[in-house]
Amino acid sequence: MNEGVSAETLAAITGATPRDLGLYRKALTHGSSGAGDYQRLEFLGDRVLGLVIASELFARFPKAAEGELSSRLHALASGETCARIAQALDLTAHVRFGAQAIGDGGRHSDNIAADVLEALIGALWLDLGQDAARAFIVRNWRSMIEGQVAAPKHPKAALQEWALARKRKPPEYRLVRRDGPDHAPRFRVAVAIGKLAEAEGDGPSKQAAEKAAATALLEILTQEDVK
């Protein structure tokens, strides 16, 4: 993003006319630019996102227990979901990067896309208040909230339950390697249930790689009908 970004461009992204352009410029500035970064706004936006989605789930699923609501919230506020929405909005096309970060593929980083989306939510909250931030979140998350027929189960939880039900050792995760620059890292994690089976997974964070590894191991255990 450059200094000449217009209020019209931001309005098209957020659905609201901004008052303080500086907040949004900061939300869309990566640390590699040498002109500050979005991290404080990301911190705020992350909390706002969680609160709004939690309140939407509370209202939409009046019979759901706390555990089910937590599972739904985890999936909807995950980095993967945020990255998908940020990509649909083409947010990273407006981010101000340093030359090195651009060369390292910063515009294509899921981590950065998710962080920028949360920073943008933080800027909306500070600039236009709760209603504007809520409207942005509900508009962009509505289809996913309404599309959750059942509460999703996190692959790590499902793998843990699989092992416990069969009196197996609990899954053990280990970091295989970490590659890439600091602003766009890639992690590879392995997970094993004793000597029964093992699988690996990749992701832009250690948590995402663990999730991918758990998913891969569950597929192996299911396909091979391991007891």
C-alpha positions as CSV (number, residue, x, y, z in Angstrom):
1,M,0.0,0.0,0.0
2,N,1.3,3.5,-0.7
3,E,0.7,6.9,0.7
4,G,-1.8,7.8,-2.1
5,V,-4.3,5.1,-1.3
6,S,-7.8,6.6,-1.4
7,A,-10.7,6.5,1.0
8,E,-12.7,5.0,-1.9
9,T,-10.4,2.0,-2.1
10,L,-10.6,1.4,1.6
11,A,-14.4,1.9,1.5
12,A,-14.6,-0.8,-1.2
13,I,-12.7,-3.2,1.0
14,T,-14.3,-2.4,4.4
15,G,-17.8,-1.4,3.4
16,A,-17.4,1.9,5.4
17,T,-15.9,5.3,4.7
18,P,-12.7,5.8,6.8
19,R,-12.1,8.9,8.8
20,D,-8.5,8.3,9.9
21,L,-6.5,7.1,6.9
22,G,-3.4,6.8,9.0
23,L,-4.8,3.9,11.0
24,Y,-5.5,1.9,7.9
25,R,-2.1,2.7,6.4
26,K,-0.5,1.4,9.6
27,A,-2.7,-1.8,9.4
28,L,-1.4,-2.4,5.9
29,T,2.3,-1.7,6.6
30,H,4.7,-4.7,7.0
31,G,7.7,-4.3,9.3
32,S,10.1,-4.9,6.5
33,S,9.2,-1.5,5.1
34,G,11.0,0.3,7.9
35,A,7.9,2.5,8.4
36,G,6.4,0.8,11.5
37,D,4.1,-2.2,11.3
38,Y,0.6,-3.6,11.9
39,Q,1.3,-5.7,15.0
40,R,-0.4,-3.6,17.6
41,L,-3.5,-3.3,15.4
42,E,-3.3,-7.0,14.7
43,F,-3.4,-7.7,18.5
44,L,-6.5,-5.6,18.9
45,G,-8.2,-6.9,15.8
46,D,-7.7,-10.5,16.9
47,R,-9.6,-9.9,20.1
48,V,-12.4,-8.0,18.3
49,L,-12.7,-10.8,15.8
50,G,-13.0,-13.4,18.5
51,L,-15.6,-11.4,20.4
52,V,-17.8,-10.7,17.4
53,I,-17.7,-14.3,16.2
54,A,-18.3,-15.6,19.7
55,S,-21.4,-13.4,20.1
56,E,-22.7,-14.5,16.7
57,L,-22.3,-18.1,17.6
58,F,-23.9,-17.6,20.9
59,A,-27.0,-16.1,19.3
60,R,-27.2,-18.5,16.3
61,F,-26.7,-21.8,18.3
62,P,-28.7,-21.3,21.5
63,K,-28.6,-25.0,22.4
64,A,-24.9,-25.5,21.8
65,A,-22.7,-26.3,24.8
66,E,-19.5,-24.4,25.6
67,G,-17.3,-27.1,24.0
68,E,-19.2,-27.0,20.7
69,L,-19.1,-23.2,20.6
70,S,-15.4,-23.2,21.3
71,S,-14.8,-25.7,18.4
72,R,-16.8,-23.5,16.0
73,L,-15.0,-20.4,17.2
74,H,-11.6,-22.0,16.8
75,A,-12.3,-22.9,13.2
76,L,-13.8,-19.6,12.2
77,A,-11.1,-17.4,13.8
78,S,-8.2,-19.6,12.7
79,G,-5.3,-18.2,10.7
80,E,-6.4,-20.4,7.8
81,T,-9.8,-18.8,7.7
82,C,-8.5,-15.3,8.0
83,A,-6.0,-15.9,5.2
84,R,-8.7,-17.2,3.0
85,I,-10.9,-14.1,3.6
86,A,-7.9,-11.8,3.2
87,Q,-7.0,-13.4,-0.2
88,A,-10.6,-13.0,-1.3
89,L,-10.3,-9.3,-0.5
90,D,-6.9,-9.1,-2.2
91,L,-5.6,-7.4,0.9
92,T,-1.9,-8.1,0.5
93,A,-1.9,-6.2,-2.9
94,H,-2.3,-3.1,-0.7
95,V,0.3,-3.9,1.9
96,R,3.5,-1.8,2.0
97,F,6.5,-4.1,2.0
98,G,10.2,-3.7,2.0
99,A,12.0,-4.9,-1.2
100,Q,13.4,-8.0,0.5
101,A,10.0,-9.1,1.8
102,I,8.5,-8.8,-1.7
103,G,11.4,-10.8,-3.1
104,D,10.8,-13.5,-0.5
105,G,7.1,-13.8,-1.5
106,G,5.6,-11.7,1.3
107,R,2.5,-10.9,-0.8
108,H,1.7,-14.6,-1.1
109,S,2.2,-15.4,2.6
110,D,-0.9,-16.8,4.3
111,N,0.6,-15.7,7.7
112,I,0.9,-12.1,6.6
113,A,-2.5,-12.1,4.9
114,A,-4.2,-13.3,8.1
115,D,-2.3,-10.8,10.2
116,V,-3.2,-7.9,8.0
117,L,-6.9,-8.8,8.0
118,E,-6.9,-8.7,11.8
119,A,-5.0,-5.4,11.8
120,L,-7.6,-4.0,9.5
121,I,-10.3,-5.1,11.9
122,G,-8.4,-3.3,14.7
123,A,-8.2,-0.1,12.6
124,L,-11.9,-0.3,11.8
125,W,-12.7,-0.6,15.5
126,L,-10.6,2.4,16.5
127,D,-11.7,4.6,13.6
128,L,-15.4,3.9,13.3
129,G,-16.3,1.9,16.3
130,Q,-17.8,-1.4,17.2
131,D,-20.7,-1.4,14.7
132,A,-18.4,-0.9,11.7
133,A,-16.1,-3.6,12.8
134,R,-18.9,-6.0,13.5
135,A,-20.6,-5.3,10.2
136,F,-17.3,-6.0,8.3
137,I,-16.8,-9.3,10.2
138,V,-20.4,-10.5,9.9
139,R,-20.4,-9.7,6.1
140,N,-17.2,-11.6,5.4
141,W,-17.8,-14.5,7.8
142,R,-21.5,-15.0,7.4
143,S,-21.4,-17.8,4.8
144,M,-19.0,-19.8,6.9
145,I,-20.9,-19.3,10.1
146,E,-24.2,-20.3,8.4
147,G,-22.5,-23.2,6.6
148,Q,-21.3,-24.9,9.8
149,V,-23.9,-27.7,10.0
150,A,-21.9,-29.4,12.8
151,A,-19.2,-28.1,15.0
152,P,-15.8,-29.0,13.4
153,K,-13.5,-31.2,15.4
154,H,-9.8,-30.1,15.4
155,P,-7.6,-32.9,13.9
156,K,-5.3,-32.9,16.9
157,A,-8.3,-33.4,19.2
158,A,-9.7,-36.1,16.9
159,L,-6.3,-37.9,16.9
160,Q,-6.0,-37.7,20.6
161,E,-9.5,-39.2,21.0
162,W,-8.6,-42.0,18.5
163,A,-5.6,-43.0,20.6
164,L,-7.4,-42.9,23.9
165,A,-10.3,-45.0,22.6
166,R,-7.9,-47.7,21.6
167,K,-5.7,-47.4,24.7
168,R,-2.8,-46.3,22.6
169,K,0.0,-43.9,23.6
170,P,-1.0,-40.2,23.1
171,P,0.2,-38.6,19.9
172,E,3.7,-37.0,20.1
173,Y,4.6,-34.1,17.9
174,R,8.2,-33.0,16.9
175,L,9.5,-30.2,14.8
176,V,11.3,-31.6,11.7
177,R,12.5,-28.3,10.3
178,R,11.8,-24.7,9.9
179,D,12.5,-23.0,6.5
180,G,12.0,-19.5,5.0
181,P,12.6,-16.0,6.1
182,D,11.1,-14.7,9.4
183,H,8.2,-12.9,7.7
184,A,7.2,-16.0,5.7
185,P,8.3,-19.1,7.6
186,R,7.4,-22.7,6.7
187,F,7.3,-25.5,9.3
188,R,7.3,-29.2,9.0
189,V,6.1,-31.3,11.9
190,A,5.9,-35.1,12.5
191,V,3.4,-36.8,14.7
192,A,3.5,-40.4,15.9
193,I,1.4,-42.7,18.1
194,G,4.1,-44.8,19.6
195,K,5.5,-47.1,16.9
196,L,2.1,-47.7,15.4
197,A,2.2,-45.0,12.7
198,E,3.7,-41.7,11.8
199,A,2.9,-38.8,9.4
200,E,4.2,-35.3,8.6
201,G,2.6,-32.0,7.7
202,D,3.6,-28.5,6.6
203,G,2.3,-25.1,7.4
204,P,3.1,-21.4,7.8
205,S,3.1,-21.9,11.6
206,K,4.0,-24.7,14.0
207,Q,0.4,-25.0,15.0
208,A,-0.7,-25.2,11.3
209,A,1.9,-27.9,10.6
210,E,0.8,-29.9,13.6
211,K,-2.8,-29.7,12.4
212,A,-1.7,-30.9,8.9
213,A,0.3,-33.7,10.4
214,A,-2.6,-34.8,12.6
215,T,-4.9,-34.8,9.5
216,A,-2.4,-36.9,7.5
217,L,-2.1,-39.4,10.3
218,L,-5.8,-39.7,10.8
219,E,-6.2,-40.4,7.1
220,I,-3.5,-43.2,7.3
221,L,-5.2,-44.7,10.4
222,T,-8.7,-44.6,8.8
223,Q,-7.6,-45.9,5.3
224,E,-5.7,-48.8,6.8
225,D,-8.3,-49.4,9.5
226,V,-5.6,-49.6,12.2
227,K,-6.9,-50.8,15.5
